[in-house]
Amino acid sequence: MPVRKMTPFVLPVPVTADQPSLQDNTADLDRLRHALGLKLLAVDTAGGALGVRPLEIPFARIVPLCRRFRQAGFSGVALVNDLPDRWVLADFLPQSPGRLPAMALDLGTTHLEATLVDLLTGQVLFSAGRENSQIEYGADILSRIHQATSVRRQMREVVDLSFLDPGLAVLQQSIVACINALIVELASGSGVAAEDIRALSVSGNTTMTHLLLGLDPFHICREPYIPMVNVIEPMESRELGLILHEAAPVWIMPSAGSYFGGDLISGILASGLAATEQTRMLIDVGTNAEVVLGNRDWLIACAGAAGPALEGGVARMGMRAAPGAIDFVSLDPETYALEVRTIGGAPARGLCGSGLIDLVASLYLARIIDIRGKFRDPDQESDPARAAFMRERLVERDGQRAFVVVTAEAGDGDEVLLEQIDLDAMIRSKAAMYAVLATLVGQVGLAFEDLAEICVAGAFGNHINPQRAITLGMLPDLDLSVYRAIGNSSLQGAEQVLFSRSARQECLDIVSKITYVELNVNQDFMIRFSGARFIPHTDPTLFPSVPLFAEQEEGAAESLKTKG
Amino acid sequence: MPVRKMTPFVLPVPVTADQPSLQDNTADLDRLRHALGLKLLAVDTAGGALGVRPLEIPFARIVPLCRRFRQAGFSGVALVNDLPDRWVLADFLPQSPGRLPAMALDLGTTHLEATLVDLLTGQVLFSAGRENSQIEYGADILSRIHQATSVRRQMREVVDLSFLDPGLAVLQQSIVACINALIVELASGSGVAAEDIRALSVSGNTTMTHLLLGLDPFHICREPYIPMVNVIEPMESRELGLILHEAAPVWIMPSAGSYFGGDLISGILASGLAATEQTRMLIDVGTNAEVVLGNRDWLIACAGAAGPALEGGVARMGMRAAPGAIDFVSLDPETYALEVRTIGGAPARGLCGSGLIDLVASLYLARIIDIRGKFRDPDQESDPARAAFMRERLVERDGQRAFVVVTAEAGDGDEVLLEQIDLDAMIRSKAAMYAVLATLVGQVGLAFEDLAEICVAGAFGNHINPQRAITLGMLPDLDLSVYRAIGNSSLQGAEQVLFSRSARQECLDIVSKITYVELNVNQDFMIRFSGARFIPHTDPTLFPSVPLFAEQEEGAAESLKTKG
């Protein structure tokens, strides 16, 4: 990733104007505009590339600006919003502020993560997160779009609602209140006033962005899947009802389509994918598995429904990576000693994605499940130690086998189970993931071995053990050094645009450069998906590092025959 | 005046975008921005001088724009506000409108005049005027500033009012309501909806501009007389609470100082003063006499308190040029037949400026008043016919002589009188006017004979007879063809900026080019003022066309001695 010069979203500019006199009766605002304009001209001229940008002074800012300028004795520090095609004068301070707080927000469908940063130093002042309050109106994107267009749907699409759909208004108010609560938390946590937060950047998927901005999401989920807006100019915080400084500019990460949102553009930015000569891959597992492949010359992307099982959205005992989630499992294939670790050491409440992958990979290596991801029958087991372990841990629930990960006694009254239905979903997800990666790489005529790096984003990326994911055949069987966990890249991208004009420009460049591959209609993907529904794969030569077991090879061959 | 190309303040731009499809899933707004951007690029490239301007889409416009664009089938006409440094997308129509109404407003201290024009054809659709409703809060600028800063004055200047001064809020609301009433009148008069009016331009003096925009006028009348704003970027109509289309851009004529307002910049624009090689003069008589001298290379201006008597602000029987105002008087110096004409033929209610000038010049030529502007004594009169006329018309009121212009019988019960006190004010005003003109011309080393044209603006310019003004020594004794009455140039300038980008640019150029001469501290002016307090002047050789009377020459000489 290139090191970027600090060119913050809000630039403090020292300004000292001449004092008014009978000989110089320039008006207050004209005096400020003139003195500031000369400074900004110098910035633009030094910067080169963008050319000289006009200075805009919003009408609503004129009275407070003139008052503060005059009270400061016509000398102080102007705060100027640095927008792609113009400067916007936001405020005037009597002296340089000690710090200039700005907020970066990852606006997830289920969860919001935010950091408060200091634009002067780059320092992180505070971090906080909270559940997306819109969950009350629908857990997923589709049900929220349904909710946001309720009146419109009743009135049929042809009716031009001249008002905001009440459903949309409710969702918008809900998320604005949720963000405002987060602002309060950041402000009190770092000892600043909310109105002293001078900028905001938001990474969210296309639907979440529409719901925040009060834009109609009706066509997002209807063919040909057209968002109302992909690229939007920064607006002022007050236009969204946020409790930041009212002239704080809000940078909304642009999206590239209905199913390729600003969160992923943020990820591309943060991973530096579009900035290097080498071809690399970014995998972001959220509700979907979103994958981007490319370099500084080209970018190709797709999304597949690989995510839910991995993020805890499908397995009955699945959950987000949060306290009480099992994020690490090991099972000794000789002694059958089972070790389980939870986030924060709290009593186990369920399995997060990495815990699930660890568990299933361990069950495979210990031969508790077969190549198809089915629990084996303890009665058919010849190894007595394994048979004993299986009898101890495998139980019958609703007529299906299930594995007891944590017993009720150990788990503070709650047992944690892995049921066959969860295992099946997990296998489908891992198959979809591998098929997505293989299809995308194949699409540009490359092999996995050609990739310089595979960045794995999100909580998923932070917690999974790539070796275990390879064992399952979820990730390609490459040297482990190829994999890099990059954390919450949606939030990181949002932070980067706060500090760097070239990062803001790069977001727009990424949008215009990206090619999106639709997998739902892709024949190649469907074939690869079928082949990947075994552990590690129907073609084990693709996974030379994964142990093979003779009886399972037979089972696989048999299964393939019966499936025909 | 140069003929300008039609480059209206709001430009209709036909746009036909590609239809969305699975192959082209560009978002609605991005689709519109792209298609429109190409058209605007062509406009800017053809225009040359200004360079390529960015296209701004205000956040509040996005939802209605996208809805209308989609409903029109992605093809129609975009309405784009043409601002000096950027384009602003205001609306989208399914097809080309039949007309594109815009409003020009002369925002006078006492009176508002407006026209509704069609930006497509240049045609005037309707005109209307009404009294400035702020008169209720103060007849003149100073008392309105007093009213607008009432809370601030109580709290002392040092207090930073974080709120709008309630006094200012009241004045602002009053004038906004007054303009809205005018909008209703224009709209119903021309059969358009108020929200179909797409632009507004406003010419007003600096204080009126501040009161309309809610800007603090406190320092305008306090040394060193600094306005809050001289040059202001166009704002949207909704930001002022006007009932035009909410995204209609409002052009506020820039001012050059506290006492050199946008109304006069408008006058310079309309007269073409700053556009020709020849040096010309503009005289605008309102509450002040404002005078500008210059050509396309330089402009020099001053204002003097010459106005009130001429506009009806001082004489007890003085009034605006309105129905019932005497605007024309003739008195035969042989037969003493007195002829009086009123505006609209209504019963006489008073004298407007031109009527006053006619009357005083006639009284001088008929030798009813002397060179000092004093009523002569009928008992000292040797000519019997004149003595008889004087006895008939001269009456005593409050111990002072007065001339009966219209008798009570003729005047429908009300007599119209010219009192000595009015005459004295008139003489002071005409002396001030001449002194202003002479001082300004002298300041740049020119003589009156060097002027190619003298434009006389306003109702005053329309009604006065330059020959009569010369007789009084108010205007220089030049060939009458030099004088040109140009009407309400404040309103005309406002109309011009609606139609022409170069006119809008010229306003800004005029402001940066103008030099203002302060007369209150000018010794040259004071000397010239004293010399001009006689009819026509203490130096009659300056007025060769005006008849001189022997006894009056003696009187003048005597008066000079006694005053000397």
Interface residues (C-beta under 8 A of the other chain):
Chain A: P20 S21 L22 N25 T26 A27 D28 L29 D30 R33 P54 E56 I57 F59 A60 I62 V63 P64 C66 R67 R68 Q71 D85 R86 D160 L161 S162 L164 L213 G214 L215 D216 H219 E223 P224 Y225 I226 P227 M228 V229 N230 V231 I232 E233 M235 E236 E239 S255 G257 S258 E518
Chain B: P20 S21 L22 N25 T26 A27 D28 L29 D30 R33 P54 E56 I57 F59 A60 I62 V63 P64 C66 R67 R68 Q71 D85 R86 D160 L161 S162 L164 L213 G214 L215 D216 H219 E223 P224 Y225 I226 P227 M228 V229 N230 V231 I232 E233 M235 E236 E239 S255 G257 S258 E518
